[in-house]
Amino acid sequence: MKQSIAMTVNGVARRDEVEPRLLLVHYLREVAELTGTHVACDTSQCGACIVHLDGKAVKSCSVFAVQASGHSVMTIEGLAPHGSMHPMQQGFWDEHGLQCGFCTPGFIMAAVALIEDNPDPSDADIEKGLEGNLCRCTGYHNIRKAVKSAARAMRGGATSAAAVAPNAAPVGAGAGR
């Protein structure tokens, strides 16, 4: 028996009928057709499915869609206006904080929540804030650099060498990122 839910997703009010057992991650991907939130481990271990629920980072694979009814959800797609990048997305781009990109939306959403709570995190703060996220492709060094870069940008400082030298072509330009 389906249940009626109503929530705001990326600033847009939605009403849908869903099975009570439908996970929020599947609702977002299959019903709302927002596929930036990823399903990876099915055990709430990897963090690829992190979204913001009423401004707090949550693993959407551990929340039922009916539990999100009446609340506000933000996904990676809602982080910045269409055609632009949030400073955290820019930081990951500039500092090569991604490799295959599969885990990146979850890292970015967790990092945005971290910076909102702690605008000037230390390396230890970043490691603690992102400990629920796993990357299987790359080391965490560039992810830490990306978060620090974005934190500076969000406080009003330059994000990277590209921001300091805006006419310089970004590394990998034309490489089909």
C-alpha atoms as an extended CHARMM CRD file, in Angstrom:
* protein
*
       177  EXT
         1         1  MET       CA              0.0000000000        0.0000000000        0.0000000000  PROA      1               0.0000000000
         2         2  LYS       CA              1.5130000000        3.2960000000       -1.1080000000  PROA      2               0.0000000000
         3         3  GLN       CA              1.8210000000        6.3210000000        1.1400000000  PROA      3               0.0000000000
         4         4  SER       CA              1.5670000000        9.9670000000        0.1770000000  PROA      4               0.0000000000
         5         5  ILE       CA              4.6560000000       12.0420000000        0.9290000000  PROA      5               0.0000000000
         6         6  ALA       CA              5.4180000000       15.7230000000        0.5100000000  PROA      6               0.0000000000
         7         7  MET       CA              8.8600000000       17.2690000000        0.7730000000  PROA      7               0.0000000000
         8         8  THR       CA             11.0000000000       19.9870000000       -0.6930000000  PROA      8               0.0000000000
         9         9  VAL       CA             13.8320000000       18.6780000000       -2.8650000000  PROA      9               0.0000000000
        10        10  ASN       CA             16.4190000000       21.2140000000       -3.9850000000  PROA      10              0.0000000000
        11        11  GLY       CA             13.9620000000       24.0170000000       -3.2950000000  PROA      11              0.0000000000
        12        12  VAL       CA             11.0870000000       22.4320000000       -5.2420000000  PROA      12              0.0000000000
        13        13  ALA       CA              7.9720000000       21.1780000000       -3.4630000000  PROA      13              0.0000000000
        14        14  ARG       CA              7.1440000000       17.5600000000       -4.3750000000  PROA      14              0.0000000000
        15        15  ARG       CA              4.2150000000       15.2540000000       -3.6780000000  PROA      15              0.0000000000
        16        16  ASP       CA              4.4620000000       11.5860000000       -4.5210000000  PROA      16              0.0000000000
        17        17  GLU       CA              2.9940000000        8.2190000000       -3.6850000000  PROA      17              0.0000000000
        18        18  VAL       CA              5.6360000000        5.7340000000       -2.5460000000  PROA      18              0.0000000000
        19        19  GLU       CA              5.9650000000        2.3410000000       -0.9260000000  PROA      19              0.0000000000
        20        20  PRO       CA              6.6640000000        2.8250000000        2.8070000000  PROA      20              0.0000000000
        21        21  ARG       CA              9.8540000000        0.7670000000        2.5030000000  PROA      21              0.0000000000
        22        22  LEU       CA             11.3720000000        2.9250000000       -0.2850000000  PROA      22              0.0000000000
        23        23  LEU       CA             14.7170000000        4.3490000000        0.7840000000  PROA      23              0.0000000000
        24        24  LEU       CA             15.3210000000        8.0610000000        0.3000000000  PROA      24              0.0000000000
        25        25  VAL       CA             18.2520000000        7.3470000000       -2.0390000000  PROA      25              0.0000000000
        26        26  HSD       CA             15.9800000000        5.3000000000       -4.3230000000  PROA      26              0.0000000000
        27        27  TYR       CA             13.2470000000        7.9330000000       -4.1300000000  PROA      27              0.0000000000
        28        28  LEU       CA             15.7200000000       10.6060000000       -5.2140000000  PROA      28              0.0000000000
        29        29  ARG       CA             17.1530000000        8.5140000000       -8.0480000000  PROA      29              0.0000000000
        30        30  GLU       CA             14.0430000000        6.7310000000       -9.3280000000  PROA      30              0.0000000000
        31        31  VAL       CA             11.1090000000        9.0010000000       -8.5060000000  PROA      31              0.0000000000
        32        32  ALA       CA             12.6910000000       12.4690000000       -8.4610000000  PROA      32              0.0000000000
        33        33  GLU       CA             15.1350000000       11.4260000000      -11.2250000000  PROA      33              0.0000000000
        34        34  LEU       CA             18.0990000000       13.0450000000       -9.4580000000  PROA      34              0.0000000000
        35        35  THR       CA             20.9040000000       10.5800000000      -10.1170000000  PROA      35              0.0000000000
        36        36  GLY       CA             23.8150000000       12.4980000000       -8.5930000000  PROA      36              0.0000000000
        37        37  THR       CA             23.2390000000       10.7540000000       -5.2740000000  PROA      37              0.0000000000
        38        38  HSD       CA             24.8510000000        7.3400000000       -5.6440000000  PROA      38              0.0000000000
        39        39  VAL       CA             24.1810000000        3.8920000000       -4.2400000000  PROA      39              0.0000000000
        40        40  ALA       CA             27.3940000000        1.9780000000       -3.6760000000  PROA      40              0.0000000000
        41        41  CYS       CA             27.6610000000       -0.2440000000       -0.6290000000  PROA      41              0.0000000000
        42        42  ASP       CA             24.0500000000       -0.9060000000        0.4270000000  PROA      42              0.0000000000
        43        43  THR       CA             25.3140000000       -1.0080000000        4.0150000000  PROA      43              0.0000000000
        44        44  SER       CA             25.5890000000        2.6940000000        4.9870000000  PROA      44              0.0000000000
        45        45  GLN       CA             29.3830000000        2.4570000000        5.0530000000  PROA      45              0.0000000000
        46        46  CYS       CA             30.6540000000        4.3750000000        2.0040000000  PROA      46              0.0000000000
        47        47  GLY       CA             28.9280000000        7.7850000000        2.0970000000  PROA      47              0.0000000000
        48        48  ALA       CA             28.2550000000        7.9620000000       -1.6690000000  PROA      48              0.0000000000
        49        49  CYS       CA             24.5780000000        8.5960000000       -0.8810000000  PROA      49              0.0000000000
        50        50  ILE       CA             24.9830000000       11.6130000000        1.4330000000  PROA      50              0.0000000000
        51        51  VAL       CA             22.3970000000       14.3730000000        1.0520000000  PROA      51              0.0000000000
        52        52  HSD       CA             21.3420000000       17.2050000000        3.3400000000  PROA      52              0.0000000000
        53        53  LEU       CA             18.1130000000       16.6350000000        5.2600000000  PROA      53              0.0000000000
        54        54  ASP       CA             17.0160000000       19.9000000000        6.8660000000  PROA      54              0.0000000000
        55        55  GLY       CA             20.6040000000       21.0970000000        6.4850000000  PROA      55              0.0000000000
        56        56  LYS       CA             22.2660000000       18.0810000000        8.1060000000  PROA      56              0.0000000000
        57        57  ALA       CA             24.3280000000       15.5300000000        6.1850000000  PROA      57              0.0000000000
        58        58  VAL       CA             22.6540000000       12.1100000000        6.2260000000  PROA      58              0.0000000000
        59        59  LYS       CA             23.2220000000        8.8450000000        4.4140000000  PROA      59              0.0000000000
        60        60  SER       CA             20.1040000000        8.6120000000        2.2830000000  PROA      60              0.0000000000
        61        61  CYS       CA             20.4150000000        4.8120000000        2.1370000000  PROA      61              0.0000000000
        62        62  SER       CA             19.5530000000        4.7270000000        5.8460000000  PROA      62              0.0000000000
        63        63  VAL       CA             16.4430000000        6.9330000000        5.6840000000  PROA      63              0.0000000000
        64        64  PHE       CA             13.0560000000        5.9580000000        4.3090000000  PROA      64              0.0000000000
        65        65  ALA       CA             11.4540000000        8.4350000000        1.9210000000  PROA      65              0.0000000000
        66        66  VAL       CA              8.3990000000        8.5880000000        4.2190000000  PROA      66              0.0000000000
        67        67  GLN       CA             10.6970000000        9.7380000000        7.0490000000  PROA      67              0.0000000000
        68        68  ALA       CA             11.7620000000       12.6930000000        4.8840000000  PROA      68              0.0000000000
        69        69  SER       CA              8.1570000000       13.7240000000        4.2800000000  PROA      69              0.0000000000
        70        70  GLY       CA              7.5780000000       17.2250000000        5.5890000000  PROA      70              0.0000000000
        71        71  HSD       CA             11.2820000000       18.0170000000        5.4180000000  PROA      71              0.0000000000
        72        72  SER       CA             13.7460000000       19.6600000000        3.0490000000  PROA      72              0.0000000000
        73        73  VAL       CA             16.2750000000       17.5990000000        1.0860000000  PROA      73              0.0000000000
        74        74  MET       CA             19.2230000000       18.9590000000       -0.8660000000  PROA      74              0.0000000000
        75        75  THR       CA             21.1610000000       16.7840000000       -3.2810000000  PROA      75              0.0000000000
        76        76  ILE       CA             24.3600000000       17.4910000000       -5.1820000000  PROA      76              0.0000000000
        77        77  GLU       CA             22.1830000000       18.8140000000       -8.0300000000  PROA      77              0.0000000000
        78        78  GLY       CA             20.7080000000       21.4820000000       -5.7470000000  PROA      78              0.0000000000
        79        79  LEU       CA             24.0060000000       22.6900000000       -4.3140000000  PROA      79              0.0000000000
        80        80  ALA       CA             24.5510000000       25.4450000000       -6.9070000000  PROA      80              0.0000000000
        81        81  PRO       CA             22.4330000000       27.1360000000       -9.5620000000  PROA      81              0.0000000000
        82        82  HSD       CA             22.3940000000       25.3950000000      -12.9440000000  PROA      82              0.0000000000
        83        83  GLY       CA             25.5490000000       26.1480000000      -14.8890000000  PROA      83              0.0000000000
        84        84  SER       CA             27.6290000000       27.1690000000      -11.8800000000  PROA      84              0.0000000000
        85        85  MET       CA             29.5940000000       25.3520000000       -9.2240000000  PROA      85              0.0000000000
        86        86  HSD       CA             29.4400000000       25.6100000000       -5.4640000000  PROA      86              0.0000000000
        87        87  PRO       CA             32.8530000000       26.5290000000       -3.9590000000  PROA      87              0.0000000000
        88        88  MET       CA             33.1870000000       22.9300000000       -2.7430000000  PROA      88              0.0000000000
        89        89  GLN       CA             32.5870000000       21.5660000000       -6.2310000000  PROA      89              0.0000000000
        90        90  GLN       CA             35.1200000000       24.0810000000       -7.5660000000  PROA      90              0.0000000000
        91        91  GLY       CA             37.6010000000       23.0580000000       -4.8870000000  PROA      91              0.0000000000
        92        92  PHE       CA             37.3260000000       19.3960000000       -5.8630000000  PROA      92              0.0000000000
        93        93  TRP       CA             37.8160000000       20.3670000000       -9.5090000000  PROA      93              0.0000000000
        94        94  ASP       CA             40.7540000000       22.7050000000       -8.8940000000  PROA      94              0.0000000000
        95        95  GLU       CA             42.5790000000       20.4760000000       -6.4090000000  PROA      95              0.0000000000
        96        96  HSD       CA             41.9550000000       17.1680000000       -8.2150000000  PROA      96              0.0000000000
        97        97  GLY       CA             39.9620000000       15.8190000000       -5.2950000000  PROA      97              0.0000000000
        98        98  LEU       CA             38.3390000000       13.1660000000       -7.4460000000  PROA      98              0.0000000000
        99        99  GLN       CA             39.3770000000       10.3770000000       -9.7110000000  PROA      99              0.0000000000
       100       100  CYS       CA             36.5140000000        8.2910000000      -11.0890000000  PROA      100             0.0000000000
       101       101  GLY       CA             34.0130000000       10.6530000000       -9.4520000000  PROA      101             0.0000000000
       102       102  PHE       CA             31.6250000000        8.0170000000       -8.1150000000  PROA      102             0.0000000000
       103       103  CYS       CA             32.1620000000        8.9230000000       -4.4450000000  PROA      103             0.0000000000
       104       104  THR       CA             32.5390000000       12.6520000000       -5.1280000000  PROA      104             0.0000000000
       105       105  PRO       CA             28.9030000000       13.7680000000       -4.6210000000  PROA      105             0.0000000000
       106       106  GLY       CA             28.8550000000       12.1850000000       -1.1650000000  PROA      106             0.0000000000
       107       107  PHE       CA             32.2180000000       13.6870000000       -0.2510000000  PROA      107             0.0000000000
       108       108  ILE       CA             31.1060000000       17.1140000000       -1.4360000000  PROA      108             0.0000000000
       109       109  MET       CA             27.8190000000       17.0090000000        0.4730000000  PROA      109             0.0000000000
       110       110  ALA       CA             29.5940000000       15.8410000000        3.6620000000  PROA      110             0.0000000000
       111       111  ALA       CA             32.3010000000       18.4910000000        3.2140000000  PROA      111             0.0000000000
       112       112  VAL       CA             29.7580000000       21.2940000000        2.7240000000  PROA      112             0.0000000000
       113       113  ALA       CA             28.0790000000       20.3060000000        6.0050000000  PROA      113             0.0000000000
       114       114  LEU       CA             31.4930000000       20.1780000000        7.6900000000  PROA      114             0.0000000000
       115       115  ILE       CA             32.4400000000       23.6900000000        6.4930000000  PROA      115             0.0000000000
       116       116  GLU       CA             29.0630000000       25.0910000000        7.5250000000  PROA      116             0.0000000000
       117       117  ASP       CA             29.7490000000       23.8310000000       11.0590000000  PROA      117             0.0000000000
       118       118  ASN       CA             33.4940000000       24.6140000000       11.0410000000  PROA      118             0.0000000000
       119       119  PRO       CA             34.5440000000       27.2620000000        8.4730000000  PROA      119             0.0000000000
       120       120  ASP       CA             38.2950000000       26.7760000000        9.0880000000  PROA      120             0.0000000000
       121       121  PRO       CA             38.8780000000       23.0550000000        9.6890000000  PROA      121             0.0000000000
       122       122  SER       CA             42.2510000000       21.5060000000       10.4590000000  PROA      122             0.0000000000
       123       123  ASP       CA             43.3810000000       18.3300000000        8.6820000000  PROA      123             0.0000000000
       124       124  ALA       CA             42.1780000000       16.3590000000       11.7070000000  PROA      124             0.0000000000
       125       125  ASP       CA             38.7790000000       18.0950000000       11.5500000000  PROA      125             0.0000000000
       126       126  ILE       CA             38.4660000000       17.2280000000        7.8550000000  PROA      126             0.0000000000
       127       127  GLU       CA             39.4280000000       13.5970000000        8.4650000000  PROA      127             0.0000000000
       128       128  LYS       CA             36.8690000000       13.3500000000       11.2820000000  PROA      128             0.0000000000
       129       129  GLY       CA             34.1730000000       15.1330000000        9.2350000000  PROA      129             0.0000000000
       130       130  LEU       CA             34.6670000000       12.8490000000        6.2450000000  PROA      130             0.0000000000
       131       131  GLU       CA             35.3360000000        9.5800000000        8.0690000000  PROA      131             0.0000000000
       132       132  GLY       CA             32.0290000000        8.1230000000        6.8690000000  PROA      132             0.0000000000
       133       133  ASN       CA             33.0620000000        8.5070000000        3.2190000000  PROA      133             0.0000000000
       134       134  LEU       CA             35.1850000000        6.0410000000        1.2910000000  PROA      134             0.0000000000
       135       135  CYS       CA             37.0880000000        6.4890000000       -1.9600000000  PROA      135             0.0000000000
       136       136  ARG       CA             38.3750000000        3.3750000000       -3.6470000000  PROA      136             0.0000000000
       137       137  CYS       CA             40.3690000000        5.1310000000       -6.4010000000  PROA      137             0.0000000000
       138       138  THR       CA             42.5980000000        7.7500000000       -4.9060000000  PROA      138             0.0000000000
       139       139  GLY       CA             44.2880000000        8.8820000000       -1.7500000000  PROA      139             0.0000000000
       140       140  TYR       CA             42.6800000000       11.3950000000        0.5260000000  PROA      140             0.0000000000
       141       141  HSD       CA             45.4170000000       14.0350000000        0.2310000000  PROA      141             0.0000000000
       142       142  ASN       CA             43.7820000000       15.9170000000       -2.6530000000  PROA      142             0.0000000000
       143       143  ILE       CA             40.3540000000       15.5710000000       -1.0560000000  PROA      143             0.0000000000
       144       144  ARG       CA             41.7260000000       17.3170000000        2.0490000000  PROA      144             0.0000000000
       145       145  LYS       CA             43.2930000000       19.9960000000       -0.1790000000  PROA      145             0.0000000000
       146       146  ALA       CA             39.9560000000       20.4490000000       -1.9690000000  PROA      146             0.0000000000
       147       147  VAL       CA             38.0710000000       20.9190000000        1.2950000000  PROA      147             0.0000000000
       148       148  LYS       CA             40.6330000000       23.4350000000        2.5710000000  PROA      148             0.0000000000
       149       149  SER       CA             40.5160000000       25.3120000000       -0.7360000000  PROA      149             0.0000000000
       150       150  ALA       CA             36.7220000000       25.4380000000       -0.6660000000  PROA      150             0.0000000000
       151       151  ALA       CA             36.7330000000       26.5230000000        2.9750000000  PROA      151             0.0000000000
       152       152  ARG       CA             38.9790000000       29.4630000000        2.0410000000  PROA      152             0.0000000000
       153       153  ALA       CA             36.6700000000       30.3560000000       -0.8480000000  PROA      153             0.0000000000
       154       154  MET       CA             33.5920000000       30.1250000000        1.3690000000  PROA      154             0.0000000000
       155       155  ARG       CA             35.3040000000       32.4990000000        3.8270000000  PROA      155             0.0000000000
       156       156  GLY       CA             36.0620000000       34.8760000000        0.9510000000  PROA      156             0.0000000000
       157       157  GLY       CA             39.6120000000       33.8480000000       -0.0300000000  PROA      157             0.0000000000
       158       158  ALA       CA             40.9970000000       32.5250000000       -3.3190000000  PROA      158             0.0000000000
       159       159  THR       CA             40.2450000000       28.8700000000       -4.0400000000  PROA      159             0.0000000000
       160       160  SER       CA             43.2990000000       27.8580000000       -6.0170000000  PROA      160             0.0000000000
       161       161  ALA       CA             46.0590000000       28.8860000000       -8.3730000000  PROA      161             0.0000000000
       162       162  ALA       CA             43.3910000000       29.1200000000      -11.0920000000  PROA      162             0.0000000000
       163       163  ALA       CA             41.4840000000       31.6600000000       -8.9820000000  PROA      163             0.0000000000
       164       164  VAL       CA             44.6570000000       33.6590000000       -8.4130000000  PROA      164             0.0000000000
       165       165  ALA       CA             45.5920000000       33.4990000000      -12.1220000000  PROA      165             0.0000000000
       166       166  PRO       CA             42.1640000000       33.4810000000      -13.8060000000  PROA      166             0.0000000000
       167       167  ASN       CA             43.6040000000       33.4610000000      -17.3520000000  PROA      167             0.0000000000
       168       168  ALA       CA             45.5030000000       30.2270000000      -16.7680000000  PROA      168             0.0000000000
       169       169  ALA       CA             43.9300000000       27.1550000000      -18.3130000000  PROA      169             0.0000000000
       170       170  PRO       CA             42.9150000000       24.6000000000      -15.6990000000  PROA      170             0.0000000000
       171       171  VAL       CA             44.9570000000       21.4210000000      -15.5830000000  PROA      171             0.0000000000
       172       172  GLY       CA             43.2040000000       18.8080000000      -17.6770000000  PROA      172             0.0000000000
       173       173  ALA       CA             41.3430000000       21.4230000000      -19.7330000000  PROA      173             0.0000000000
       174       174  GLY       CA             39.9130000000       19.6960000000      -22.7550000000  PROA      174             0.0000000000
       175       175  ALA       CA             40.4460000000       16.2810000000      -21.2000000000  PROA      175             0.0000000000
       176       176  GLY       CA             36.7130000000       15.6100000000      -21.0730000000  PROA      176             0.0000000000
       177       177  ARG       CA             36.2110000000       15.8180000000      -17.3530000000  PROA      177             0.0000000000
